[in-house]
């Protein structure tokens, strides 16, 4: 299967450095205008998945992508107590929890949120199902792309010091023959 992952467009919350995993965000006016000028051809896809979160739905709408199937399994990780806060605010209010979160540990479950392990499990179930198609588009989030990138590069799925989430409004392509995942290209910015 060829899998194109389109990360949602830039949100107001992204510009402010706010964690908004499962909290709906809104695309910036500039991003909406930019996406509306792009001609995104979806005719090659057998199936189109879209995270049900507003930033992904808005991205699809701005690009005039129709026929999407909403799938919560590719929604962003639930950031629990960090939702709506910036990194400095998280560090000030929840220093121990935020320090654990920044280690990208598999087992650490954010209070009122989700662990990386749980997030990965739902993505893997989705990915296995998606392999029944030849050409798939997924309008998704940085967390999904991070896991796919790590699978393709042979890196540890957890740990490290950075996320491989790609830029907002960018396309990353993977060839998936489960359980093998290969990276074709990464972080290709959409342009009008």
Secondary structure, DSSP 8 states (H G I E B T S, - for coil): -EEEEEE---BHHHHTTB--SSS---B-HHHHHHHHT-----TT-SEEEE-SSHHHHHHHHHTT--S-EE-GGGS----GGGTT-BHHHHHHH-HHHHHHHTTT-SS-B-TTS-BHHHHHHHHHHHHHHHTTSSEEEEEE-HHHHHHHHHHHHT--SS-SS------TTEEEEEEEETTEEEEEEEEEE---
